[in-house]
Amino acid sequence: MLTLANIPSVRLQAIAGDGSACLGNVAVLPLTANHFNRVHSFQARLSYDPVLVTCQNYLNASPVLSDSLVVDLFPTLGEVSLRWKGSSPVSLPDGANLLELSFASVQTGQGAVQWDISPGICIFLDSLGSTLPAEFSPGQVRVYSIPQATITDPGPVCEGSDLLLLSHYQQGTGNGTISYQWTGPEGTSGNDPLFYLDELQTAQAGNWTLTVSDTNHCQSSSSVEVNIIPLPVSGFPADKDTLWFDEMTRLEALPGYASYRWNTGDSTSSVLVTSEGWYRVIMQTEEGCTSSDS
């Protein structure tokens, strides 16, 4: 008795992988194959959601395919058409890339990248023109939202005072754990949502940037200008605190500030002194920063 067993043929597997990107960036999705043995030509068509992404290019095609590979893009329809015909049959190792598709992200979300399995659309042929049995696996492309945060404008700050930089995370943006990174002048940095600065110096004035990032490594940055107002200075001699005079002398603080208050009751930048004593002036800028000297 002779028994005949049916030996199932090995099917070529065409696989659309997964790709992801943060909104505004590019998602790269690989097209790979298993059992790609002695293929002489193929044609295929894939579809995707054009509301979510737009296929803008292909890259990293297999060197054995790149010489005669033709890729046509139909962004309005959300379709990609592939054609290839070699001068001789080609075999590739399992998991080898046929090519990669580059998608520009349009809005956040997730969508399938599907092979068109309609009859006669996705076909792989051998050197005799016979159709090779094939299976097709769809892929996914994901577009992640960008975490967003704003910074409260602190307004002018007096030299020597303290400052709390306040950030406000926008709920519903980003994914997973949100991290913070502040950077400021002179390399100052911090990683808390609220950044406390004490005894501000004028060298810390300038642009402060907050970068927020999430679990998917999506990030955005916002900035605020910190304006540090120097404290007023009197201009009194720094090397002595006693002045000798004959009958009268004029004490002069540097002019140009918003207000002056002497312990004599005067409110000008200078006073005429006719008697011995201790004289003190409080000076104030237009922004309300004050200092005194005596």
Salt bridges, closest charged atoms under 4 A:
ASP72 OD2 - ARG83 NH1 2.77
ASP116 OD2 - ARG45 NH2 2.80
